Amino acid sequence: MFLYYCIFLSLYLQDVIGGISFVFLLLLSFIILLIVRMVLRKKSYKRKFTLATFVMLWLFCFEFLLILYEPNTHRVSFYLEPESVYVNSGISLIGVNTVDLQNMESKKSVEELLSKQNLEFLDIHEITNLELYGSKNRKILEWLHLKKNSVERMRENVNQYLGQEDVNINEFLNREHTDANSAELGLALTGLIIRGDLQNNLNFAVTGAISKTGDVLKVGSIKEKIQIADVSGFSYIIIPIENAEEVSNIQKEYSRNIQVFDVSHIDEAVKLINELNGKN
């Protein structure tokens, strides 16, 4: 029984079957197990099939939400204006505005739709089943309060590193549209500037997640973020070192004027900012 589930899940994650087909196979397996259990007379076998039927029902309920995610086929990235949380800090948060489109046949059909609406975009990404499955699982964990949403994690990580809350940062985090962790590094640097632990007279584009101890963690859409920083006129962008390899590949296909600096810890970002400002 569990073997069949693993096979169905593997086929789904490899994009061989869709979410509706996957859920239907689980439902069919449950019905078959239920029928077998009803016709069995021997109690020992009946107990085993009762357990198997219950487990299959649980798996069906757990995976049923995939049907809601199934229509999402493509993710489009649009330009998002860089934002500074604190005036004259010189730290600008770089994000990407993403929109999921449903039931689109191909990238070409998405391009045609955007062209008709005269919308400029940065990238079109075909959403995989693996990505849909991850989104579904994260949402379930949040519903069960087993996982904090991105804003709560961002607030906790930034405040934990800074050791205090700041009204400017809280105002940014309290916005309804704030839903990503890539602003954490920029918020932490801004917090250091606000309380006077860091002085900066230059303009930096910043993206990166952080841990509570200040380690800088990988973020997504790095190509689009560098493009946004570049066209917005920034000379410098600070990114996580875990994105460095991806950026080196981007350099081969995208000519840019911006300097990219990768860091593994907030302390490295602070040292970099001090050096570029001509301070020891």
N, C-alpha and C positions, 0 to 999 in steps of 0.2 A: 504493500500500500504506500509506504513512505517512499519506496523506490520509484513508483509511478509519479508521485508528486515531484520528486527531484528531476525526473526526466522531463516532465511538463514545464517545470520552472526553467530548466536549462534551455529548452527550446524557445521559451519566451525571452529570456535574457539575451539570447543570440539572435533575436529578431526573426526567428523562423516562423513563429506564430504570434498573433496579436493578443492583446489583453483579454478581449471578449472570448476568443477561442480558449485561452488558458483557463479562465474562470468557468467556461462551459464544461471543459474536461473535468474540472474538479467537481462540479455539480453532478455530472454524469457518473463519476466514480462514487460519489456519495449515494446516489440513487441505487446503483448496482449493489453496493455494500449493504444498504438498507433492505433491499429485496432478499439478498442472500441471508441476512440475519433473520428475516421474518419466516423464511421457509425452513431454516435449520431447526432440528428438534433436539439434538444432543447439546446439553447445557454447557459443556466445556468449550465446544466450538462457538456456541452462541455468545458466550462471554467475550471471547476473543474478537468476534465480529462486531459486538457491541462497542468495544473499545475502539476498533478500527473505524467504525462508522462515526463515532463521536469525534475522533481526531480529524477525519476527513471533513466533517461539518465545520469544525473550528478553522481548518485551513481555508475552506471555501469562504467563510465569513471574513477571515483575515485578508484574503486576496480580492474580495469582491469590489473594493474601492478602486481597483485598477480600471474598472469600466468607466469611472468618472474621468480618469486621466487619458484614456484611450484616444479621444479626439485630438489631443495636442500633438501636432506633427512637426511644426517648425518654430524655432525661436529667433526673433529678429532683434538685433541690437541697434539702438539709436543713440545719437549724441545726447549727452547729459551735461549741462553746464557745470564746470568745476565750482566748488563751493568752499568758502572759508568760514569756519565756525566763529572765529574771533577776529575782529577787524585789525589789520596791520600785523597779523601773526606771520604772514608770508607762507602759511601752510594751507594748501587747497586740497580738498578731498576729491578724488577722481572716481566717479562711478559710471555705470552704463545703464541706460534705460532699456529694459528688455520686455518684449511682448511675445506671448505664445499665441500662435495662430493654429486654428483647428481645421482638420480635414482638407489640408492642401496636398495636392498630388506630388509636387516636386518643388525644388528650389526655383525652377524657371517660372512656375505658376505663381510663386510668392513674389518674385521679381516683377512679373507682369502686373500683379495686383498693386504693389507699391508704386510702380511707375504710373499707373492710371490715377493714383491718388497724389502724385507728385511728392512722395515722401522719400527723403534721402535716408539711407541706412548705412551702417558700418559693416554688418555681417548677417548672413542667414545661416542658421545651424539646424540641421535635421535632428530632431530629438530621438534618441534611442530608447528602447524598452528598458535598458539598464537605468537610464536617467529617470524615467517615469516611475520605475520600481523604487528607486531611492527616494523620490519625492513623496510617494505614497507612504513609505515606511516612516519617514521623518514626521509627516503629518499625524500619523497614528500615535507615535511616541509623544508628540506635543499634546494631543487630545488626552492621552492617559497621564499627562504631567510627568512623564519619564524623561523628557528632554525639553530643555528651554528653547524658546524661539530665538531667532538670530538677534533681535533687538535686546532681549534679556541677557543673552550671552555677551553681547557687545558691551552693554552697560556694566555688567559684572567684571569683565576682563579689564576694561579701561579704569574703572574706579578702584579695582584691586591693585593695579599697577601704580596708579597715582597716589593711592592711600587716602583719597578724599573725593568728594563729588564737586562738580563745578556747574554753575547755573547755565553757562553757555553750552556746555556739552549736553547737559540734561535737556535743554530746550531742543537741541538737534535730535536727540534720541526719542523725544516724546512725539515727534511728528508721525502722522499715520503712514506716510509713504516710506519711512525709514525701515528697510528690511534687508540688510546685508551686513556682513562682518568686515568687508574690505576697508571700512572707514576707521577701524580700530587704531591702526598705527598713526594715522593723521590726527585722530582725536587725542591720543596719548601725547604726541609731540605738542599739540596745541595746549594741552593742560600744563605741560612743563613751561611753556612760554608764558601762560597766564600767571602762574605763580612765581615767575622770575628765575626759574632754574635753567632757562635756555633763552639766549638772545639771538634774534635772526633778522637780518635786513634784506634777505633775498626772497625770491618767490620759488617755492617748491611744489610740484605736484606729488601727491603721496597716495599710495594704495598698499594695503596689507592688513592681514588679520594678526592678532597677537594673543599670546597666552597670558595668564595672570602674572607670570614671572617676567614678562617682557620679550619672550621669544617671538620672532616675526614669522608668521605662517603663510603658506601659499594661498593665493586667491585665483579666481577665475576671470575670464575675459580680459587677460592681460594685454593682448594685441590691441583690442578696441580701446583700452584705457590709455595706452601709449599714443595711439592715434589722436584721441581726444586731447591729451595733454599737449601734443605737438601742434595741432591746429589751433589750440587755445593760446599759443605763444609762450609756453613754458620752456625754459632752457634746461631745467633739471626735473627728473622724476625719480622718486625713491620707491623701490619695489622689494618684495621678499626675495631672498637668495634662492628659495625653492622654485622661483619662476625664471631664474637666470637662463637656464638651458632653453626654455621656450622662447625667451627674448632673443637669444642668439640665432635661433631659427627664423624668427620674424625679421631680423636684420637683413637676411638674404633676399627677402621678397619685398621689403618695405623700406624705402629710403627716407630717413628722418633727420631732423636737425637737433633733436633733443638728446641730452646726455642721460643715460640710464645708470643709476647706482643701485646695487642690490645689497641688502643687509640681512643679518640673521638675528639681530637683537636690537631693541630700541636704543641701547647704549651706542651701538655702531652708527645709528642714524644721527644721534646727538653729536657724536664725534665728527661725522661727515659734515653736518651743518656748521659746526664751529670752524672746521678747516676751510670750507668754502667761503665763510664770512671773514677769513683771515685771522681767526683766533686760535690760540694754542689749546 
